[in-house]
Amino acid sequence: MTPRITSEFWVKAYMTRLRGMDIPAFLTSRGDVTAGAVLVKVNTLDGNAAAYQRSYDTDGNRIWVPLSEGTDAEVEEALSRQRKYDPDIWVIEVEDKQGRSLLDQDGLSG
């Protein structure tokens, strides 16, 4: 069994990887240090955005799935609903005109 890393550790590592690619990212909601769920909002700076959450595929592997896509306001509303439901979530906002999140790269599924 693969050891689990804390949410805080994963968030810090993810933001470091984004900075290394010159992709701006901001922590907009700090969750539970150990086991808070992590959501990633990708703002394409044209009025549109998408939010992703971690889930599992049919083989039990961690994957990122869309939580919300649409206008920035629609995605913010979806994130607001999630915060009301679970106040321990982490939300990272990535700002990239190309929509890069790096979530498809090795090491970012956990």
Secondary structure as GFF3:
##gff-version 3
##sequence-region A 1 110
A	DSSP	alpha_helix	7	20	.	.	.	ID=ss1
A	DSSP	beta_strand	25	29	.	.	.	ID=ss2
A	DSSP	beta_strand	38	43	.	.	.	ID=ss3
A	DSSP	beta_strand	48	56	.	.	.	ID=ss4
A	DSSP	beta_strand	62	71	.	.	.	ID=ss5
A	DSSP	alpha_helix	72	85	.	.	.	ID=ss6
A	DSSP	beta_strand	90	95	.	.	.	ID=ss7
###
